[in-house]
Structures are given as structure tokens and as C-alpha cells.
């Protein structure tokens, strides 16, 4: 939670990091003091760290260009590179995950682990983007055929900008697919 809209972050997902201890100590090396020793806090704080860095980079850029502070928040919202934030944050994550996030200014994302351990599907049309861990859920709720629901490729993210632009971005280099037997 932050006073700057573009620094606020909410996460939900299906994830299990296998290297939480390593990631916890990487946060400490960054100067953070995580509130809890869990993959949830670790993921939230790691994304938050790179989100803060991207906000600061853009603030300094727009300030140097001579924009007044009152305009910079909107400029940051328009130019925030969500794919970069996710790529940097997830660089050393090990484990299975599909994580959805919403930033306070309106950008949203869903990203999947590079091995495809956790399942992820999405549907999009001119009005909405929907993601879930199962194709039939989206088919039923949205009343669409299976071919309209796409699997989110391992290592990729669906990113929805606040202006409605939707992109598929490679966040991590996909590895050998290792779907979880329980999924």
C-alpha cells in the first residue's frame, strides 16, 4: 500500500515457491525487512521492490524532462513497464505459479511459471480479459467454446494496461514443461 497509485499492488494466485528461504534472504540483501517467512510475502515484496524501482526510474525521467510533479503520476501510469517489473521480480523464483495482480492505477496482469507447473488459461474479447486455472470454468462462465479459451504459455504474462491495451509478454525463458500431476 502506498500513496502513489502506481505503487499499490494486490496479488492472488496458485503458487508454491520451492526456494522461499533463498528469496527471503535476497529481500534482506535489498534492505527490506519482510513481515513473514512465506512464499506469499516473498512474491509480494519482490514484485513490490521492482515496481518501486520502475516508478522511481520513470519519476526521475519525467522530472528531468521538466514535467511538474502533479502530471508525473499520470505519466508514470501511462508508461509503467509491467513486463519488466515481472521479469526482474521473478528472475530467481523456483516453483510453480500462476499469479494475478492489479496495480492501483488500473494495470493488471496474470503470469505463469516457465515450466508450466501450474495451469493457466485466459479469454479475451473487446470488453474483458478473464483468467482461471481451468479452461471449463471460463467456458461456462463466459459461455464461449473451448477454442476461444487460450492456455497461457509457460513463462508468459497477459498484461492489461489501464487504457485497455492487452499484450502477451515473455517474462521468463520457457523451460521443459513439467505440469503438476495434481493439476
C-alpha positions in Angstrom: 0.0 0.0 0.0 1.3 3.4 -1.0 0.2 7.0 -1.5 1.2 6.7 -5.2 -1.5 4.8 -7.1 1.0 3.1 -9.4 2.9 1.7 -6.4 -0.1 -0.2 -4.9 -0.3 -3.9 -5.6 -2.8 -6.7 -5.0 -1.9 -10.3 -5.8 -3.8 -13.6 -6.0 -2.7 -16.9 -7.4 -1.9 -20.5 -7.3 1.8 -20.8 -6.4 4.4 -22.6 -4.4 7.9 -21.4 -4.4 10.5 -24.1 -3.6 13.2 -21.6 -2.8 11.4 -19.3 -0.3 14.4 -19.2 2.1 16.8 -18.0 -0.7 14.3 -15.4 -1.9 13.6 -14.2 1.7 17.3 -13.5 2.2 17.6 -11.8 -1.2 14.9 -9.4 0.1 17.0 -8.8 3.2 20.1 -8.1 1.0 18.0 -5.5 -0.8 17.5 -3.8 2.6 13.9 -5.0 3.2 12.5 -6.4 6.4 9.8 -8.9 5.3 6.9 -9.3 7.7 6.6 -13.0 7.3 8.6 -16.0 6.0 6.3 -17.3 3.3 6.1 -17.5 -0.5 3.1 -15.1 -0.5 5.0 -12.3 1.3 8.2 -13.1 -0.7 6.4 -12.8 -4.0 4.5 -9.7 -3.0 7.6 -7.9 -1.7 9.8 -8.9 -4.6 7.3 -7.6 -7.2 6.8 -4.5 -5.0 10.5 -3.8 -4.9 10.8 -3.8 -8.7 7.5 -1.9 -9.0 9.0 0.8 -6.7 12.2 0.9 -8.8 10.3 1.3 -12.1 8.2 4.1 -10.5 11.3 5.9 -9.4 13.0 5.5 -12.7 10.0 7.0 -14.5 9.7 9.8 -11.9 13.3 10.8 -12.5 12.9 10.6 -16.2 9.8 12.8 -16.3 11.2 15.2 -13.8 14.4 15.6 -15.9 12.1 16.4 -18.9 10.6 19.3 -16.9 7.2 17.9 -16.2 5.5 19.2 -13.0 5.0 16.7 -10.1 1.3 16.9 -10.5 1.5 15.5 -14.0 4.1 12.8 -13.3 1.7 10.3 -11.6 -0.4 10.1 -14.8 2.7 9.8 -16.9 4.0 7.0 -14.8 0.7 5.2 -15.1 0.8 5.5 -18.8 4.4 4.3 -19.2 4.9 1.8 -16.5 6.5 -1.4 -17.9 4.7 -4.2 -16.1 6.5 -6.9 -18.1 9.9 -5.5 -17.0 8.8 -5.5 -13.4 7.6 -9.1 -13.6 10.7 -10.2 -15.4 13.0 -8.7 -12.8 11.0 -9.8 -9.8 10.6 -13.5 -11.0 14.2 -13.9 -12.2 15.2 -16.2 -9.3 11.8 -17.8 -8.5 11.8 -21.6 -8.5 8.5 -23.4 -8.3 5.0 -23.4 -9.8 2.9 -20.4 -10.1 0.1 -18.6 -11.9 -0.2 -15.1 -10.3 -2.7 -12.4 -11.0 -2.1 -8.8 -9.9 -3.7 -5.5 -10.0 -1.9 -2.2 -9.7 -3.6 0.8 -8.0 -3.7 2.9 -11.2 -5.5 0.2 -13.2 -3.0 -2.0 -14.9 -3.4 -5.8 -14.4 -1.5 -9.0 -15.1 -1.5 -12.8 -15.0 1.9 -14.5 -15.2 2.8 -18.2 -15.4 5.9 -20.1 -14.3 8.3 -21.0 -17.1 7.8 -24.8 -16.6 4.0 -24.7 -16.8 3.8 -26.4 -13.4 0.6 -24.5 -12.6 -2.2 -24.3 -15.2 -3.3 -21.0 -16.6 -6.0 -20.1 -19.2 -7.4 -16.8 -20.4 -10.2 -15.5 -22.6 -10.3 -12.0 -24.1 -12.7 -10.1 -26.3 -13.3 -6.4 -27.0 -14.5 -5.7 -23.5 -12.9 -8.1 -21.0 -10.0 -10.3 -20.1 -10.6 -13.3 -17.9 -8.1 -15.8 -16.4 -8.5 -19.0 -14.5 -6.7 -22.2 -13.8 -9.2 -24.3 -15.7 -10.5 -23.9 -19.3 -14.0 -25.3 -18.5 -14.6 -22.6 -15.8 -14.0 -19.8 -18.3 -16.1 -21.7 -21.0 -19.0 -22.0 -18.5 -18.9 -18.5 -17.0 -18.3 -16.7 -20.3 -20.5 -19.1 -22.4 -17.7 -19.5 -25.0 -16.4 -22.6 -26.9 -13.1 -24.2 -25.9 -11.2 -22.8 -28.9 -11.8 -19.2 -27.6 -10.1 -20.0 -24.3 -6.3 -20.0 -24.6 -3.6 -21.6 -22.5 -1.2 -19.0 -21.1 2.2 -20.3 -22.3 4.8 -21.1 -19.6 7.0 -18.1 -18.9 4.5 -15.6 -20.3 2.1 -12.9 -18.9 -1.1 -11.4 -20.1 -0.8 -7.7 -19.3 -3.8 -5.4 -19.4 -2.9 -1.7 -19.4 -5.4 0.7 -17.8 -6.2 2.0 -21.3 -7.5 -1.4 -22.3 -4.4 -2.5 -24.4 -3.8 -6.2 -23.9 -0.4 -7.9 -24.6 1.2 -11.3 -24.2 4.8 -10.8 -23.0 7.5 -13.3 -22.3 8.6 -12.8 -18.7 10.9 -15.8 -18.3 12.5 -18.1 -20.8 10.2 -21.2 -21.0 11.7 -24.4 -19.8 10.8 -28.1 -20.2 7.1 -28.4 -19.4 6.5 -30.1 -16.1 2.8 -29.9 -15.3 1.9 -30.8 -11.7 0.3 -34.2 -11.5 -2.4 -32.8 -9.2 -3.3 -30.2 -11.7 
